[in-house]
Amino acid sequence: MITPEGRQQAEIGKERWWRFAIPFAAASTLLMLMTEPVISNELELGGSISLEYRHFPHRAQWQGQDNKTFTTLIFEPEMNWERSDWRFFAMPSVRSKLKPESTSEVEISELYFKWSGDQTYVQAGIIKIFWGVAESRHLVDVINQWDMSADIDGEDKIGQAALVISRATNIGNFDFLYLPVFRDRKFPTQQERLRPSISIRPSIAVYDGQYENDWRNDFAIRYAGYFGSWDVGLHYFNGLGRDPRLIPIEEGVALAPTYVKLRQMGIDLQYTGDKTLLKLEGVWRNENGQENVALVTGLEHTLFGIGGGSTDIGLVIEYLYDGRREDGIDVPIEPLDNDLFFGTRFAVNDVQDTALLVGFMKDLSNSSLIGAFEFERRIGSRWKLEIEGRWFDDVSDADPLTVYQDDSNITTRLAWYF
């Protein structure tokens, strides 16, 4: 348990990521100003404005939470400049929560320069990277931190300051990533839903036994290639793990995120057949001196042209295993440790790109069942409608997800692109 003295030291001495990210942004902006006379014809501006409405049909489960509805306005402008072998890209993000409380947050989602040669590229700045092939969970996707204040599915990422050097060879691509800055996970506030019974306080986080988030020497190496019908990815990561333990402070008044050292080796495989994809993600971890393994494996089979029309239906089934300890003492708690995911994907293949994914996650160790769906459709050339839902059914008291028992919700998002 974190002591009051330790908490005070953390609140006073905690380093904010902005201290390290600002030099990246400042250097990029300076270079842009220096080259302004020659970039006007290569500069593209765009972005999106989204209005998000999330409704919870059940009353709040925990004290301090607001009920029913949450409304958020999201502004994400984009600037892209390309000239010869160079590219500059910037995408800040402004999230304004309109209801139940009015707050705003500015985040640099991406801000980087990229130089591309014949077989090499170098990228520096704040980036987002995706690794993985599975549908239900991305074990190998370890570079970017999650924004759990936006959603709990791990799809919302936080920009990561990085230097990336990539080399293409005749056997595949080799990437080296230097990660000098660690980003804290974002959590819902005391008033928001989809949080534990005790509020999480990121301001007193602990980093590998230290209260200050100092400049780091984290790194990752990745290989990606293909052999016939097989796509292969291999990686090694050495740094602070993105998944925190949540440690009670002051007799359970709040929870302090505690990040531990992680060494991880992983593999992602995908076999592409005529109608079937076979998928595997597997990792070996050493977290805080504890070794464990985890995997996601399954398949997706597609039925093309249902009824002679253009609609395709994909059937997905995946098994998830995680060998982490369940007490969360030495390593983070992992709820998806012996689960089965099955879902159906509908692709209408019309000009509006209409698509629907419906899935269920069944815990094979208890009675817990989670359902979710994602619907999206373009409206005209500039609008897009997304509707997402998640419901928790008969969640076992022994399941870490029991804290979300009353947090079934539906989210409607309307975006305008410019």
C-alpha positions as CSV (number, residue, x, y, z in Angstrom):
1,M,0.0,0.0,0.0
2,I,1.3,3.5,-0.8
3,T,1.9,5.6,2.3
4,P,0.8,9.2,2.8
5,E,4.4,10.3,2.5
6,G,4.9,8.5,-0.8
7,R,1.6,10.0,-2.1
8,Q,2.8,13.5,-1.2
9,Q,6.1,12.9,-3.0
10,A,4.3,11.6,-6.0
11,E,1.9,14.6,-6.2
12,I,4.8,17.1,-5.9
13,G,7.4,15.4,-8.0
14,K,5.4,13.7,-10.7
15,E,6.7,14.4,-14.2
16,R,4.2,15.2,-16.9
17,W,4.8,13.8,-20.3
18,W,4.5,17.3,-21.7
19,R,7.9,18.1,-20.4
20,F,9.3,15.6,-22.9
21,A,6.8,15.9,-25.7
22,I,7.0,19.7,-26.1
23,P,10.6,19.5,-27.5
24,F,9.3,17.2,-30.2
25,A,6.4,19.6,-31.1
26,A,8.6,22.6,-30.9
27,A,11.3,21.2,-33.2
28,S,8.7,20.1,-35.7
29,T,7.0,23.5,-35.7
30,L,10.3,25.3,-36.1
31,L,11.3,23.2,-39.1
32,M,7.9,23.9,-40.7
33,L,8.3,27.6,-40.3
34,M,11.7,27.5,-41.8
35,T,10.5,25.7,-44.9
36,E,7.2,27.5,-45.3
37,P,8.1,29.3,-48.6
38,V,8.4,26.0,-50.4
39,I,5.6,23.9,-48.9
40,S,2.4,25.8,-49.8
41,N,1.6,23.6,-52.8
42,E,2.2,20.4,-50.9
43,L,0.2,21.2,-47.8
44,E,-3.2,19.5,-47.2
45,L,-5.6,20.4,-44.4
46,G,-8.5,18.4,-43.2
47,G,-9.9,16.6,-40.2
48,S,-13.2,15.8,-38.5
49,I,-15.7,17.1,-35.9
50,S,-17.7,14.4,-34.0
51,L,-20.6,14.5,-31.6
52,E,-20.7,11.5,-29.3
53,Y,-23.7,10.5,-27.2
54,R,-23.4,7.6,-24.7
55,H,-26.4,6.3,-22.8
56,F,-26.5,4.0,-19.8
57,P,-29.9,2.4,-19.3
58,H,-29.1,1.3,-15.7
59,R,-28.5,3.6,-12.7
60,A,-24.9,4.1,-11.6
61,Q,-23.4,1.3,-9.5
62,W,-20.9,3.3,-7.5
63,Q,-21.1,6.3,-5.3
64,G,-20.2,9.6,-7.0
65,Q,-21.0,8.4,-10.5
66,D,-23.5,10.4,-12.7
67,N,-26.4,8.6,-14.3
68,K,-27.7,7.8,-17.7
69,T,-26.1,10.1,-20.4
70,F,-22.7,11.5,-21.4
71,T,-22.1,13.9,-24.4
72,T,-18.7,14.7,-25.9
73,L,-17.6,16.9,-28.7
74,I,-14.4,15.8,-30.5
75,F,-12.4,18.1,-32.8
76,E,-9.5,16.5,-34.7
77,P,-7.9,18.7,-37.3
78,E,-5.2,17.2,-39.6
79,M,-2.3,18.8,-41.4
80,N,-0.3,16.8,-44.0
81,W,2.7,18.0,-45.9
82,E,4.7,15.9,-48.4
83,R,7.6,16.9,-50.5
84,S,10.1,14.6,-52.2
85,D,11.2,12.1,-49.6
86,W,9.8,14.0,-46.6
87,R,6.5,14.0,-44.9
88,F,5.1,16.0,-41.9
89,F,1.8,15.0,-40.3
90,A,0.0,16.6,-37.3
91,M,-3.3,15.7,-35.7
92,P,-4.1,17.3,-32.4
93,S,-7.3,16.2,-30.6
94,V,-9.7,18.3,-28.5
95,R,-12.3,16.4,-26.4
96,S,-14.9,18.6,-24.8
97,K,-17.3,16.8,-22.4
98,L,-20.5,18.7,-22.5
99,K,-22.6,16.5,-20.1
100,P,-22.8,15.9,-17.2
101,E,-19.9,18.2,-16.5
102,S,-18.2,20.7,-18.9
103,T,-14.5,19.9,-19.3
104,S,-12.0,20.0,-22.2
105,E,-8.8,18.2,-22.9
106,V,-6.2,18.8,-25.6
107,E,-4.1,15.8,-26.7
108,I,-1.4,15.6,-29.4
109,S,-2.6,12.4,-31.2
110,E,0.1,12.4,-33.8
111,L,2.9,14.9,-34.7
112,Y,5.9,13.6,-36.7
113,F,8.4,14.0,-39.5
114,K,9.1,11.0,-41.8
115,W,11.9,10.6,-44.3
116,S,11.6,7.7,-46.8
117,G,14.5,6.4,-48.8
118,D,14.7,3.5,-51.2
119,Q,14.6,0.8,-48.6
120,T,14.8,2.8,-45.3
121,Y,12.6,5.2,-43.5
122,V,13.1,7.3,-40.4
123,Q,10.2,8.6,-38.4
124,A,10.4,10.9,-35.4
125,G,7.8,12.5,-33.2
126,I,4.5,11.5,-31.6
127,I,3.0,8.4,-33.4
128,K,0.4,5.7,-33.3
129,I,1.4,2.2,-34.2
130,F,-0.8,-0.9,-34.6
131,W,0.4,-4.5,-34.4
132,G,-1.7,-7.6,-34.4
133,V,-4.1,-9.8,-36.3
134,A,-6.8,-11.0,-33.8
135,E,-10.3,-9.5,-33.5
136,S,-11.0,-9.8,-29.8
137,R,-7.7,-8.7,-28.3
138,H,-4.3,-7.4,-29.4
139,L,-1.7,-9.0,-27.2
140,V,1.3,-7.9,-29.3
141,D,0.1,-4.2,-29.6
142,V,2.4,-2.9,-26.9
143,I,3.7,0.5,-28.1
144,N,0.9,2.9,-27.5
145,Q,-0.9,3.5,-24.2
146,W,-4.7,3.2,-23.9
147,D,-7.2,5.9,-23.2
148,M,-9.7,4.2,-21.0
149,S,-11.5,7.5,-20.3
150,A,-12.8,7.2,-23.9
151,D,-13.7,3.4,-23.7
152,I,-12.5,0.2,-22.1
153,D,-12.0,-1.9,-25.3
154,G,-8.4,-0.7,-25.8
155,E,-9.1,0.7,-29.3
156,D,-8.5,4.3,-28.3
157,K,-4.8,5.0,-28.2
158,I,-2.6,7.8,-26.8
159,G,0.2,9.2,-29.0
160,Q,3.7,7.9,-28.2
161,A,6.9,9.9,-28.6
162,A,9.3,7.7,-30.6
163,L,12.1,7.5,-33.0
164,V,11.5,4.7,-35.6
165,I,14.1,3.4,-38.0
166,S,12.8,0.8,-40.5
167,R,14.6,-1.2,-43.1
168,A,13.0,-3.2,-45.9
169,T,14.9,-6.3,-47.1
170,N,14.1,-9.2,-49.4
171,I,12.9,-11.3,-46.4
172,G,10.8,-8.7,-44.7
173,N,10.8,-5.4,-42.8
174,F,12.9,-4.7,-39.7
175,D,11.9,-1.9,-37.3
176,F,13.7,-0.4,-34.4
177,L,11.8,1.9,-32.0
178,Y,13.3,4.1,-29.3
179,L,10.6,5.2,-26.8
180,P,12.0,8.0,-24.6
181,V,8.7,9.0,-22.9
182,F,6.2,6.9,-21.0
183,R,2.5,7.9,-21.2
184,D,0.2,7.2,-18.3
185,R,-3.1,5.4,-18.9
186,K,-6.1,7.7,-18.8
187,F,-9.0,6.6,-16.6
188,P,-12.6,7.8,-16.1
189,T,-13.0,10.4,-13.4
190,Q,-15.0,10.0,-10.1
191,Q,-18.2,11.2,-11.9
192,E,-17.9,9.0,-14.9
193,R,-19.1,5.4,-15.6
194,L,-17.0,2.3,-16.5
195,R,-14.7,2.6,-13.5
196,P,-14.0,0.5,-10.4
197,S,-15.9,1.1,-7.1
198,I,-12.9,3.1,-5.9
199,S,-11.7,6.0,-8.0
200,I,-8.4,5.8,-9.8
201,R,-5.9,8.7,-9.2
202,P,-3.3,8.9,-12.0
203,S,-1.6,11.9,-10.3
204,I,0.0,9.5,-7.8
205,A,1.2,6.8,-10.2
206,V,4.3,4.8,-9.5
207,Y,6.8,3.9,-12.2
208,D,9.0,0.9,-11.6
209,G,9.2,1.9,-7.9
210,Q,9.7,5.6,-8.6
211,Y,7.3,8.5,-8.1
212,E,8.7,10.5,-11.0
213,N,8.0,9.7,-14.7
214,D,11.5,10.4,-15.9
215,W,13.1,10.3,-19.4
216,R,13.3,6.6,-20.3
217,N,15.3,4.3,-22.5
218,D,12.5,1.9,-23.5
219,F,12.8,0.2,-26.9
220,A,11.2,-2.3,-29.2
221,I,12.4,-4.4,-32.2
222,R,10.0,-5.9,-34.8
223,Y,10.2,-8.1,-37.9
224,A,7.3,-8.4,-40.3
225,G,7.2,-10.4,-43.5
226,Y,5.2,-12.9,-45.5
227,F,5.9,-16.4,-46.9
228,G,3.3,-17.5,-49.4
229,S,-0.1,-17.3,-47.7
230,W,1.5,-16.6,-44.3
231,D,2.0,-13.2,-42.7
232,V,4.5,-13.3,-39.9
233,G,5.4,-10.7,-37.2
234,L,7.9,-11.1,-34.4
235,H,8.8,-8.5,-31.7
236,Y,10.7,-7.8,-28.6
237,F,9.8,-5.0,-26.1
238,N,11.8,-3.8,-23.2
239,G,10.4,-1.0,-21.0
240,L,7.6,0.0,-18.7
241,G,4.5,-2.1,-19.3
242,R,1.4,-0.2,-20.4
243,D,-0.9,-2.2,-18.1
244,P,-0.8,-0.9,-14.5
245,R,-1.6,-2.6,-11.2
246,L,-4.1,-0.6,-9.2
247,I,-2.8,-0.3,-5.6
248,P,-5.1,0.9,-2.7
249,I,-3.9,4.0,-0.9
250,E,-4.9,5.3,2.6
251,E,-7.1,2.4,3.6
252,G,-8.8,2.2,0.2
253,V,-9.7,5.8,-0.4
254,A,-8.4,5.6,-4.0
255,L,-6.3,3.5,-6.3
256,A,-2.8,4.4,-7.5
257,P,-1.7,3.1,-10.9
258,T,1.6,1.2,-10.5
259,Y,3.6,0.4,-13.7
260,V,6.2,-2.3,-13.6
261,K,9.2,-3.3,-15.9
262,L,8.2,-5.5,-18.8
263,R,10.2,-7.6,-21.1
264,Q,8.0,-9.2,-23.8
265,M,8.6,-11.4,-26.8
266,G,5.7,-12.1,-29.2
267,I,4.6,-13.5,-32.5
268,D,1.6,-12.8,-34.7
269,L,0.6,-15.1,-37.5
270,Q,-2.1,-15.0,-40.2
271,Y,-2.8,-17.5,-42.9
272,T,-4.9,-16.2,-45.7
273,G,-7.0,-18.8,-47.6
274,D,-9.7,-18.4,-50.2
275,K,-12.4,-17.9,-47.6
276,T,-10.7,-18.5,-44.3
277,L,-8.2,-16.6,-42.2
278,L,-6.3,-18.4,-39.4
279,K,-4.9,-16.1,-36.7
280,L,-2.6,-16.4,-33.8
281,E,-1.1,-13.8,-31.3
282,G,1.2,-15.2,-28.6
283,V,3.5,-13.5,-26.0
284,W,6.0,-14.4,-23.3
285,R,6.3,-11.8,-20.6
286,N,8.5,-11.1,-17.7
287,E,6.7,-8.5,-15.5
288,N,8.1,-7.5,-12.1
289,G,10.1,-10.7,-12.1
290,Q,7.1,-12.9,-12.8
291,E,7.0,-14.9,-16.1
292,N,3.8,-15.7,-17.9
293,V,2.5,-16.5,-21.4
294,A,-0.7,-15.5,-23.2
295,L,-2.3,-16.2,-26.5
296,V,-5.2,-15.4,-28.8
297,T,-6.0,-17.9,-31.6
298,G,-8.9,-18.5,-33.9
299,L,-10.2,-18.2,-37.4
300,E,-12.5,-16.0,-39.6
301,H,-14.5,-17.7,-42.4
302,T,-16.2,-15.5,-44.9
303,L,-19.4,-16.3,-46.9
304,F,-19.3,-14.2,-50.0
305,G,-22.3,-12.8,-51.9
306,I,-25.1,-14.1,-49.7
307,G,-28.2,-14.8,-51.6
308,G,-26.5,-13.8,-54.9
309,G,-26.1,-10.2,-53.6
310,S,-23.1,-8.1,-52.6
311,T,-23.3,-8.8,-48.8
312,D,-20.5,-10.8,-47.2
313,I,-20.8,-12.5,-43.8
314,G,-17.7,-13.3,-41.8
315,L,-17.9,-15.8,-38.9
316,V,-15.3,-15.3,-36.2
317,I,-14.2,-17.5,-33.3
318,E,-11.2,-17.0,-31.0
319,Y,-9.9,-18.5,-27.8
320,L,-8.1,-16.3,-25.3
321,Y,-5.7,-17.4,-22.6
322,D,-3.6,-15.4,-20.1
323,G,-1.3,-16.9,-17.5
324,R,-1.0,-13.8,-15.3
325,R,-1.8,-14.3,-11.6
326,E,-5.4,-13.3,-10.7
327,D,-4.6,-11.4,-7.5
328,G,-2.9,-8.4,-9.2
329,I,-0.2,-8.3,-6.5
330,D,2.9,-8.6,-8.7
331,V,1.4,-8.1,-12.2
332,P,-1.8,-6.5,-13.5
333,I,-5.1,-8.4,-13.2
334,E,-6.3,-9.8,-16.6
335,P,-10.0,-10.6,-16.9
336,L,-9.7,-12.3,-20.3
337,D,-7.7,-15.3,-19.1
338,N,-9.8,-18.3,-20.3
339,D,-12.5,-16.9,-22.6
340,L,-14.1,-17.7,-25.9
341,F,-15.0,-15.0,-28.4
342,F,-17.5,-15.6,-31.2
343,G,-18.9,-13.0,-33.6
344,T,-20.4,-12.2,-37.0
345,R,-19.3,-9.5,-39.4
346,F,-21.7,-8.2,-42.1
347,A,-20.2,-6.2,-44.9
348,V,-22.9,-4.8,-47.3
349,N,-20.3,-3.6,-49.8
350,D,-22.4,-0.6,-50.9
351,V,-21.2,2.9,-51.7
352,Q,-21.9,3.9,-48.1
353,D,-19.5,1.2,-46.7
354,T,-22.2,-0.1,-44.4
355,A,-20.8,-2.7,-41.9
356,L,-21.9,-4.4,-38.7
357,L,-20.0,-6.5,-36.3
358,V,-21.8,-8.4,-33.5
359,G,-19.7,-10.4,-30.9
360,F,-19.9,-12.2,-27.6
361,M,-17.2,-12.9,-25.0
362,K,-17.9,-16.0,-22.8
363,D,-15.7,-16.6,-19.7
364,L,-15.1,-20.4,-19.6
365,S,-14.3,-20.3,-15.9
366,N,-17.6,-18.7,-14.7
367,S,-21.0,-17.4,-15.8
368,S,-19.9,-14.1,-17.2
369,L,-21.0,-13.1,-20.7
370,I,-20.3,-9.8,-22.5
371,G,-21.9,-8.8,-25.8
372,A,-21.0,-6.0,-28.1
373,F,-21.8,-4.6,-31.6
374,E,-20.4,-2.0,-33.9
375,F,-22.3,-0.4,-36.8
376,E,-21.0,2.2,-39.2
377,R,-22.2,3.8,-42.4
378,R,-21.2,6.8,-44.4
379,I,-23.8,9.5,-45.2
380,G,-23.0,11.4,-48.3
381,S,-19.3,12.2,-48.9
382,R,-18.6,14.0,-45.6
383,W,-20.6,12.4,-42.9
384,K,-20.3,9.1,-41.0
385,L,-22.6,7.5,-38.5
386,E,-21.3,5.0,-35.9
387,I,-23.4,3.2,-33.3
388,E,-21.7,0.9,-30.7
389,G,-23.2,-1.1,-27.9
390,R,-21.9,-3.2,-25.0
391,W,-23.8,-5.1,-22.4
392,F,-22.7,-7.2,-19.4
393,D,-24.8,-10.2,-18.6
394,D,-24.6,-12.2,-15.4
395,V,-21.1,-11.2,-14.6
396,S,-19.6,-13.4,-11.9
397,D,-18.6,-11.8,-8.6
398,A,-15.2,-13.5,-9.0
399,D,-14.7,-11.8,-12.4
400,P,-12.7,-8.5,-12.4
401,L,-15.4,-7.2,-14.9
402,T,-18.0,-7.3,-12.1
403,V,-17.2,-3.6,-11.5
404,Y,-19.0,-2.9,-14.9
405,Q,-22.1,-5.0,-14.1
406,D,-24.5,-2.0,-14.4
407,D,-22.5,-0.2,-17.1
408,S,-24.2,-1.6,-20.2
409,N,-24.3,1.2,-22.7
410,I,-25.0,2.3,-26.3
411,T,-22.9,5.0,-28.0
412,T,-24.0,7.0,-31.1
413,R,-21.3,9.1,-32.9
414,L,-21.9,11.4,-35.8
415,A,-18.8,12.7,-37.6
416,W,-18.3,15.4,-40.2
417,Y,-15.1,15.3,-42.3
418,F,-13.6,18.4,-43.9
